[in-house]
């Protein structure tokens, strides 16, 4: 399902899609008329497997509505889907996400709360592919991605400042026995 939302300035919106119990793939884009400030809350169906968001300009704190979806496998956050310099993952674990793409976001630091990094409680425990594109200011990627035993490839394009984080992740992967991790930078 592909959909666009048209929002007016100063309004509060609650987008409840949890009744769509057969929905597995959703691509949402937002167009804001009359300004850029509004309140928006999502309630996604638990069946969702693929989710793409763009132009919502949501604060990173709203990620909790997505981060614990039990069947989500593909997540694409594109073109100002979220806004803010810091995304600190806390309660969201992304338990089944295999593919994650962040593109054209103004994020500077992407971190993970260390109190949740125990045994099988890692963030993105099934992540296979991470794509970072045109996140020009991004300087930090969470080191906990180095603990993912399933990580196969990281593709980075137009993110000139995240090299040291990528090196830390690759080193952590090597120390865990994964010497096959590919990091492609262009």
C-alpha positions in Angstrom: 0.0 0.0 0.0 1.3 3.4 -1.0 -0.2 6.5 0.5 0.4 10.2 1.0 -0.9 12.2 3.9 -1.8 15.9 3.6 -1.5 17.7 6.9 -2.4 21.2 8.1 -0.3 23.3 10.5 -1.1 23.1 14.2 -3.3 20.0 14.2 -2.9 16.7 16.0 -3.2 13.5 14.1 -3.5 9.9 15.2 -2.9 7.5 12.3 -4.4 4.2 13.4 -3.7 1.4 10.9 -3.6 -1.5 13.4 -7.1 -2.6 12.2 -5.5 -3.5 8.8 -4.6 -7.0 10.0 -3.5 -8.3 6.6 -1.3 -5.3 5.7 2.4 -6.4 5.1 3.9 -3.6 3.1 3.4 0.1 3.5 5.0 3.2 2.0 3.9 6.5 3.4 4.9 10.0 2.4 3.7 13.3 4.1 3.0 16.6 2.5 2.5 19.5 5.0 0.5 22.5 4.0 0.6 25.8 5.9 3.7 25.2 7.9 5.9 22.4 9.3 4.6 21.9 12.9 2.0 19.2 13.7 1.5 16.3 16.1 1.5 12.9 14.6 1.2 9.5 16.2 1.2 6.1 14.4 -0.3 2.8 15.3 0.9 0.3 12.7 -0.5 -3.2 12.2 1.6 -5.9 13.9 1.6 -7.8 10.5 3.7 -5.1 8.7 6.8 -6.6 7.2 8.0 -3.7 4.9 7.8 0.0 5.9 9.0 3.1 4.0 8.5 6.6 5.4 9.5 9.9 3.9 8.9 13.7 4.6 7.3 13.3 8.0 10.0 15.2 9.9 9.1 13.3 13.0 11.3 13.5 16.1 13.4 10.4 16.8 11.4 9.8 19.9 8.5 8.6 17.7 10.6 5.6 16.6 9.2 3.6 19.4 6.0 3.0 17.3 8.1 1.2 14.8 11.0 -0.3 16.7 9.2 -3.2 18.3 6.9 -4.3 15.4 7.2 -8.1 15.7 7.2 -8.9 11.9 9.0 -5.9 10.4 11.8 -7.1 8.2 12.5 -4.1 5.9 12.7 -0.5 7.1 13.5 2.5 4.9 13.6 6.0 6.4 14.0 8.4 3.6 14.1 12.1 2.9 13.4 13.8 6.2 11.2 10.9 7.5 12.7 11.7 10.9 14.4 14.9 12.0 16.9 15.8 14.7 20.6 15.4 15.3 20.5 12.5 17.7 18.7 9.1 17.5 19.3 7.2 20.7 17.7 3.8 20.5 16.3 2.8 23.9 13.3 0.5 24.1 13.1 -0.3 20.4 14.9 -3.5 19.4 13.9 -4.1 15.8 13.7 -7.8 16.4 13.3 -9.1 12.8 14.6 -6.2 10.7 17.0 -7.7 8.1 17.3 -4.6 5.9 17.7 -1.0 7.1 18.1 2.1 4.9 18.6 5.6 6.2 18.8 8.3 3.4 18.7 12.1 3.3 18.3 12.6 7.0 19.9 15.3 9.1 21.1 12.9 11.8 24.5 13.5 13.5 24.6 10.8 16.1 22.9 7.4 16.1 23.5 5.7 19.4 22.1 2.9 21.5 21.4 2.8 25.2 23.9 0.4 26.7 21.6 -0.8 29.4 19.7 -2.9 26.8 22.8 -4.6 25.3 22.7 -7.9 27.1 22.8 -11.4 25.6 19.9 -11.9 23.2 18.6 -8.4 23.8 20.8 -6.6 21.2 19.4 -4.0 18.8 18.8 -5.3 15.3 19.7 -9.0 16.1 18.9 -10.1 12.6 20.2 -7.2 10.5 21.9 -8.4 7.3 22.2 -5.2 5.3 22.6 -1.6 6.3 22.4 1.2 3.7 23.4 4.8 4.7 22.9 7.4 1.9 23.3 11.2 1.9 23.4 11.5 5.7 26.1 14.1 5.3 26.3 15.1 9.0 26.2 11.5 10.4 29.3 11.0 12.6 28.3 8.1 14.8 26.7 4.7 14.2 25.9 2.5 17.2 28.7 0.2 18.0 26.2 -2.5 19.0 25.7 -3.3 15.3 29.1 -5.0 15.7 27.4 -7.6 17.8 25.0 -8.7 15.1 26.1 -12.1 14.0 23.9 -11.8 10.9 25.4 -8.6 9.5 26.7 -9.2 5.9 27.0 -5.8 4.3 27.1 -2.1 5.0 26.8 0.3 2.0 27.7 3.9 2.6 27.3 6.7 0.2 27.7 10.5 0.8 28.3 10.0 4.6 31.8 11.3 4.9 32.0 11.6 8.7 31.1 8.1 9.9 34.4 6.3 9.0 35.6 5.7 12.6 32.2 4.2 13.6 32.4 1.8 10.6 35.9 0.8 11.6 34.7 0.0 15.2 31.9 -2.1 13.8 34.2 -4.0 11.5 36.6 -4.6 14.3 33.9 -5.9 16.6 32.6 -8.2 13.8 36.1 -9.6 13.4 36.6 -10.2 17.1 33.2 -12.1 17.0 34.5 -14.3 14.1 32.7 -12.6 11.2 35.5 -11.8 8.8 33.1 -11.7 5.8 31.4 -8.4 6.6 31.6 -6.2 3.6 31.7 -2.4 4.0 31.3 -0.5 0.7 32.0 3.2 0.7 31.4 5.4 -2.3 
